[in-house]
Amino acid sequence: MTSLAEKIYAAVRLVPCGKVATYSQIAALMGNCNLRRYVGNALHKNPSNSITPCHRIVNAKGFCSGSFAFGGGDVQKNKLETEGVGFIDGHVDMTRYSITQDDFNAISAELMSIFYE
């Protein structure tokens, strides 16, 4: 059986380069928006950012994590900027760089095909 953390990592790997998702969106992909703190905890324990790009996950207001698992908020911000993600007043411009509903639906469908078919 696949652990919840492994499913979270799979969802994060599907967030497109140059876009971000929120902890709540990843939790919603797991079927329960209230799991956002669990998502944050799992990403803090992420064994490899090169495999699972957890830098693409931000809070609902677009702020980077102060405790980003691979070097803190500045490292996360730099990784996002390298991918072309723009910031306004210290947070991601969520209207421009957040995953769309179409992205969310595509990620959800891909997760279904990975874990449930």
ROMIMAR-385726 format. One record per atom (N, C-alpha, C, O): x, y, z; atom name. Coordinates in steps of 0.1 Angstrom, whole numbers. Layout:
<atoms>
ATOM   east  north     up  at
ATOM      X      Y      Z  CA
...
</atoms>
This chain:
<atoms>
ATOM   east  north     up  at
ATOM      8    -12      0   N
ATOM      0      0      0  CA
ATOM      9     13      0   C
ATOM     19     13      7   O
ATOM      5     22     -8   N
ATOM     13     35     -9  CA
ATOM      9     44      3   C
ATOM     -2     46      6   O
ATOM     20     50      9   N
ATOM     18     59     20  CA
ATOM     13     72     15   C
ATOM     14     76      4   O
ATOM      6     80     24   N
ATOM      1     93     21  CA
ATOM     13    102     17   C
ATOM     11    110      7   O
ATOM     24    101     23   N
ATOM     36    109     20  CA
ATOM     40    106      5   C
ATOM     43    116     -2   O
ATOM     40     94      1   N
ATOM     44     90    -12  CA
ATOM     34     96    -22   C
ATOM     38    100    -33   O
ATOM     21     96    -19   N
ATOM     11    102    -28  CA
ATOM     13    118    -29   C
ATOM     12    123    -39   O
ATOM     17    124    -17   N
ATOM     19    138    -17  CA
ATOM     31    141    -26   C
ATOM     31    150    -35   O
ATOM     42    133    -25   N
ATOM     54    135    -33  CA
ATOM     50    134    -48   C
ATOM     55    141    -57   O
ATOM     42    124    -51   N
ATOM     38    122    -65  CA
ATOM     30    134    -70   C
ATOM     33    138    -82   O
ATOM     21    139    -62   N
ATOM     14    151    -66  CA
ATOM     23    163    -69   C
ATOM     22    170    -79   O
ATOM     33    165    -60   N
ATOM     42    176    -61  CA
ATOM     50    175    -74   C
ATOM     53    185    -80   O
ATOM     54    163    -77   N
ATOM     62    160    -89  CA
ATOM     54    164   -102   C
ATOM     60    166   -112   O
ATOM     41    165   -101   N
ATOM     33    168   -112  CA
ATOM     30    183   -114   C
ATOM     24    187   -124   O
ATOM     34    191   -104   N
ATOM     32    206   -105  CA
ATOM     42    211   -116   C
ATOM     54    208   -114   O
ATOM     37    217   -126   N
ATOM     45    221   -137  CA
ATOM     56    231   -133   C
ATOM     54    240   -124   O
ATOM     68    230   -139   N
ATOM     79    239   -138  CA
ATOM     73    253   -141   C
ATOM     66    255   -151   O
ATOM     77    263   -133   N
ATOM     72    277   -136  CA
ATOM     59    280   -130   C
ATOM     53    291   -132   O
ATOM     53    270   -122   N
ATOM     40    273   -115  CA
ATOM     42    268   -100   C
ATOM     52    261    -97   O
ATOM     33    273    -92   N
ATOM     33    268    -78  CA
ATOM     19    263    -75   C
ATOM      9    266    -81   O
ATOM     18    255    -64   N
ATOM      6    251    -58  CA
ATOM      7    254    -43   C
ATOM     18    256    -38   O
ATOM     -5    254    -37   N
ATOM     -5    256    -22  CA
ATOM     -6    243    -15   C
ATOM     -9    233    -20   O
ATOM     -2    244     -2   N
ATOM     -3    232      6  CA
ATOM    -18    227      6   C
ATOM    -20    215      6   O
ATOM    -27    236      6   N
ATOM    -42    232      6  CA
ATOM    -45    225     -7   C
ATOM    -53    216     -7   O
ATOM    -40    230    -18   N
ATOM    -43    224    -31  CA
ATOM    -37    209    -31   C
ATOM    -44    200    -36   O
ATOM    -25    207    -26   N
ATOM    -20    194    -26  CA
ATOM    -28    185    -16   C
ATOM    -31    174    -19   O
ATOM    -32    191     -5   N
ATOM    -41    184      4  CA
ATOM    -54    180     -3   C
ATOM    -59    169     -1   O
ATOM    -60    189    -10   N
ATOM    -72    186    -18  CA
ATOM    -70    175    -28   C
ATOM    -79    167    -30   O
ATOM    -58    174    -34   N
ATOM    -55    163    -43  CA
ATOM    -55    150    -35   C
ATOM    -57    139    -41   O
ATOM    -52    151    -22   N
ATOM    -52    138    -14  CA
ATOM    -66    135     -9   C
ATOM    -68    125     -3   O
ATOM    -76    144    -12   N
ATOM    -90    142     -8  CA
ATOM    -94    148      4   C
ATOM   -105    146      9   O
ATOM    -85    156     11   N
ATOM    -89    163     23  CA
ATOM    -81    176     25   C
ATOM    -69    175     28   O
ATOM    -87    187     23   N
ATOM    -80    200     24  CA
ATOM    -75    203     38   C
ATOM    -66    211     39   O
ATOM    -80    196     48   N
ATOM    -75    198     61  CA
ATOM    -62    191     64   C
ATOM    -56    193     75   O
ATOM    -56    185     54   N
ATOM    -43    178     55  CA
ATOM    -32    188     52   C
ATOM    -20    183     51   O
ATOM    -34    201     50   N
ATOM    -24    210     46  CA
ATOM    -12    210     55   C
ATOM      0    211     50   O
ATOM    -14    208     68   N
ATOM     -2    208     77  CA
ATOM      6    195     76   C
ATOM     18    195     77   O
ATOM     -1    184     73   N
ATOM      5    171     70  CA
ATOM     14    173     58   C
ATOM     25    167     57   O
ATOM      8    179     47   N
ATOM     15    182     35  CA
ATOM     28    189     38   C
ATOM     39    185     33   O
ATOM     27    200     46   N
ATOM     39    208     49  CA
ATOM     50    199     57   C
ATOM     62    200     54   O
ATOM     45    191     66   N
ATOM     54    182     73  CA
ATOM     61    172     64   C
ATOM     73    170     65   O
ATOM     53    166     55   N
ATOM     59    157     46  CA
ATOM     69    163     37   C
ATOM     80    157     34   O
ATOM     66    175     32   N
ATOM     76    182     23  CA
ATOM     88    186     31   C
ATOM     99    187     25   O
ATOM     87    189     44   N
ATOM     99    193     52  CA
ATOM    108    181     53   C
ATOM    120    182     55   O
ATOM    102    169     52   N
ATOM    110    156     53  CA
ATOM    114    151     39   C
ATOM    119    140     38   O
ATOM    110    158     29   N
ATOM    113    153     15  CA
ATOM    128    149     14   C
ATOM    136    158     16   O
ATOM    130    137     10   N
ATOM    144    133      9  CA
ATOM    152    139     -3   C
ATOM    165    139     -3   O
ATOM    146    144    -13   N
ATOM    153    149    -25  CA
ATOM    145    159    -33   C
ATOM    135    156    -39   O
ATOM    149    172    -32   N
ATOM    142    182    -39  CA
ATOM    145    181    -54   C
ATOM    136    185    -62   O
ATOM    155    174    -59   N
ATOM    158    172    -73  CA
ATOM    148    162    -79   C
ATOM    144    163    -91   O
ATOM    143    153    -70   N
ATOM    133    143    -75  CA
ATOM    119    149    -73   C
ATOM    110    148    -81   O
ATOM    116    154    -61   N
ATOM    103    160    -57  CA
ATOM    105    175    -55   C
ATOM    109    178    -44   O
ATOM    102    183    -64   N
ATOM    104    197    -63  CA
ATOM     95    205    -54   C
ATOM     86    212    -58   O
ATOM     97    202    -41   N
ATOM     89    208    -31  CA
ATOM     90    224    -30   C
ATOM     81    230    -24   O
ATOM    100    229    -37   N
ATOM    100    244    -37  CA
ATOM     89    250    -45   C
ATOM     86    262    -44   O
ATOM     81    242    -52   N
ATOM     69    247    -60  CA
ATOM     57    248    -51   C
ATOM     46    252    -56   O
ATOM     58    245    -38   N
ATOM     46    245    -29  CA
ATOM     48    257    -20   C
ATOM     58    258    -13   O
ATOM     38    266    -19   N
ATOM     39    278    -11  CA
ATOM     26    279     -3   C
ATOM     16    271     -5   O
ATOM     25    288      6   N
ATOM     13    290     14  CA
ATOM      2    297      6   C
ATOM      5    301     -6   O
ATOM    -10    298     11   N
ATOM    -21    303      3  CA
ATOM    -19    317     -2   C
ATOM    -25    321    -12   O
ATOM    -11    325      5   N
ATOM     -8    339      1  CA
ATOM      4    340     -8   C
ATOM      8    351    -13   O
ATOM     10    328    -11   N
ATOM     22    328    -20  CA
ATOM     35    330    -14   C
ATOM     45    332    -20   O
ATOM     36    329      0   N
ATOM     48    331      7  CA
ATOM     56    318      7   C
ATOM     50    307      9   O
ATOM     69    319      6   N
ATOM     78    307      7  CA
ATOM     79    303     22   C
ATOM     76    310     31   O
ATOM     83    291     23   N
ATOM     85    285     37  CA
ATOM     97    290     43   C
ATOM    108    290     37   O
ATOM     96    295     55   N
ATOM    108    300     62  CA
ATOM    117    288     66   C
ATOM    129    290     69   O
ATOM    111    276     66   N
ATOM    119    264     70  CA
ATOM    120    254     58   C
ATOM    119    242     60   O
ATOM    121    260     46   N
ATOM    123    251     34  CA
ATOM    133    241     37   C
ATOM    144    244     41   O
ATOM    130    229     34   N
ATOM    139    217     38  CA
ATOM    153    218     32   C
ATOM    162    211     37   O
ATOM    154    226     21   N
ATOM    167    226     14  CA
ATOM    174    239     15   C
ATOM    181    243      5   O
ATOM    173    246     26   N
ATOM    181    258     28  CA
ATOM    173    271     32   C
ATOM    179    282     33   O
ATOM    160    270     35   N
ATOM    153    282     39  CA
ATOM    146    289     28   C
ATOM    147    285     16   O
ATOM    138    299     32   N
ATOM    129    306     22  CA
ATOM    136    313     11   C
ATOM    131    313      0   O
ATOM    148    318     13   N
ATOM    156    325      3  CA
ATOM    160    315     -8   C
ATOM    159    318    -20   O
ATOM    164    303     -4   N
ATOM    167    292    -14  CA
ATOM    155    288    -22   C
ATOM    155    287    -34   O
ATOM    143    287    -15   N
ATOM    131    284    -22  CA
ATOM    127    295    -32   C
ATOM    124    292    -44   O
ATOM    128    307    -28   N
ATOM    125    318    -37  CA
ATOM    135    318    -49   C
ATOM    130    320    -60   O
ATOM    147    316    -47   N
ATOM    157    316    -58  CA
ATOM    154    305    -68   C
ATOM    155    307    -80   O
ATOM    150    293    -63   N
ATOM    147    282    -71  CA
ATOM    134    285    -80   C
ATOM    134    282    -92   O
ATOM    124    292    -74   N
ATOM    112    296    -81  CA
ATOM    116    306    -92   C
ATOM    111    305   -103   O
ATOM    124    316    -88   N
ATOM    127    326    -97  CA
ATOM    135    321   -109   C
ATOM    134    325   -121   O
ATOM    144    311   -106   N
ATOM    151    304   -117  CA
ATOM    142    297   -127   C
ATOM    145    296   -139   O
ATOM    130    293   -122   N
ATOM    120    287   -131  CA
ATOM    111    297   -138   C
ATOM    102    293   -145   O
ATOM    113    310   -135   N
ATOM    105    320   -141  CA
ATOM     93    325   -133   C
ATOM     85    333   -138   O
ATOM     92    321   -120   N
ATOM     81    325   -112  CA
ATOM     84    339   -107   C
ATOM     95    342   -102   O
ATOM     74    348   -108   N
ATOM     76    362   -104  CA
ATOM     70    364    -90   C
ATOM     61    357    -85   O
ATOM     76    374    -83   N
ATOM     72    378    -70  CA
ATOM     68    392    -69   C
ATOM     73    401    -77   O
ATOM     58    395    -60   N
ATOM     54    409    -58  CA
ATOM     54    411    -43   C
ATOM     48    403    -35   O
ATOM     61    421    -38   N
ATOM     62    424    -24  CA
ATOM     66    411    -15   C
ATOM     60    409     -4   O
ATOM     75    403    -20   N
ATOM     80    392    -12  CA
ATOM     72    379    -14   C
ATOM     76    369     -7   O
ATOM     62    379    -21   N
ATOM     54    366    -23  CA
ATOM     51    364    -38   C
ATOM     52    373    -46   O
ATOM     49    351    -41   N
ATOM     46    347    -55  CA
ATOM     33    355    -60   C
ATOM     23    356    -52   O
ATOM     34    359    -72   N
ATOM     22    365    -79  CA
ATOM     13    354    -82   C
ATOM     14    348    -93   O
ATOM      4    351    -73   N
ATOM     -5    339    -74  CA
ATOM    -14    339    -85   C
ATOM    -18    329    -91   O
ATOM    -19    351    -89   N
ATOM    -28    352   -100  CA
ATOM    -21    348   -113   C
ATOM    -28    344   -123   O
ATOM     -8    349   -114   N
ATOM     -1    346   -126  CA
ATOM      6    332   -126   C
ATOM      7    325   -136   O
ATOM     10    328   -114   N
ATOM     19    316   -114  CA
ATOM     13    304   -106   C
ATOM     19    293   -106   O
ATOM      1    305   -100   N
ATOM     -5    294    -94  CA
ATOM    -11    284   -104   C
ATOM    -14    288   -115   O
ATOM    -11    271   -100   N
ATOM    -17    262   -110  CA
ATOM    -31    266   -112   C
ATOM    -38    271   -104   O
ATOM    -36    263   -124   N
ATOM    -50    266   -128  CA
ATOM    -59    254   -124   C
ATOM    -54    244   -120   O
ATOM    -72    256   -126   N
ATOM    -81    245   -124  CA
ATOM    -78    234   -133   C
ATOM    -79    222   -130   O
ATOM    -75    237   -146   N
ATOM    -71    227   -156  CA
ATOM    -59    219   -151   C
ATOM    -58    207   -152   O
ATOM    -49    226   -146   N
ATOM    -37    220   -141  CA
ATOM    -41    210   -129   C
ATOM    -36    199   -129   O
ATOM    -49    215   -120   N
ATOM    -54    207   -109  CA
ATOM    -61    195   -113   C
ATOM    -58    184   -108   O
ATOM    -70    196   -123   N
ATOM    -77    185   -128  CA
ATOM    -68    175   -135   C
ATOM    -69    163   -133   O
ATOM    -58    180   -142   N
ATOM    -48    171   -149  CA
ATOM    -40    163   -139   C
ATOM    -37    151   -140   O
ATOM    -35    170   -128   N
ATOM    -27    164   -118  CA
ATOM    -36    153   -111   C
ATOM    -31    142   -108   O
ATOM    -48    157   -108   N
ATOM    -58    147   -102  CA
ATOM    -60    135   -110   C
ATOM    -59    123   -105   O
ATOM    -62    137   -123   N
ATOM    -64    125   -132  CA
ATOM    -51    117   -133   C
ATOM    -52    104   -133   O
ATOM    -40    123   -133   N
ATOM    -27    115   -134  CA
ATOM    -25    107   -121   C
ATOM    -21     96   -121   O
ATOM    -28    113   -109   N
ATOM    -27    106    -97  CA
ATOM    -36     94    -96   C
ATOM    -33     83    -91   O
ATOM    -48     96   -102   N
ATOM    -58     85   -102  CA
ATOM    -52     73   -111   C
ATOM    -54     62   -107   O
ATOM    -46     77   -122   N
ATOM    -41     66   -131  CA
ATOM    -29     59   -124   C
ATOM    -26     48   -127   O
ATOM    -21     67   -116   N
ATOM     -9     61   -110  CA
ATOM    -14     52    -98   C
ATOM     -9     40    -97   O
ATOM    -23     56    -90   N
ATOM    -26     49    -78  CA
ATOM    -38     41    -77   C
ATOM    -40     32    -69   O
ATOM    -47     43    -87   N
ATOM    -60     36    -86  CA
ATOM    -65     28    -98   C
ATOM    -76     23    -98   O
ATOM    -56     28   -108   N
ATOM    -60     20   -120  CA
ATOM    -51      8   -121   C
ATOM    -53      0   -131   O
</atoms>
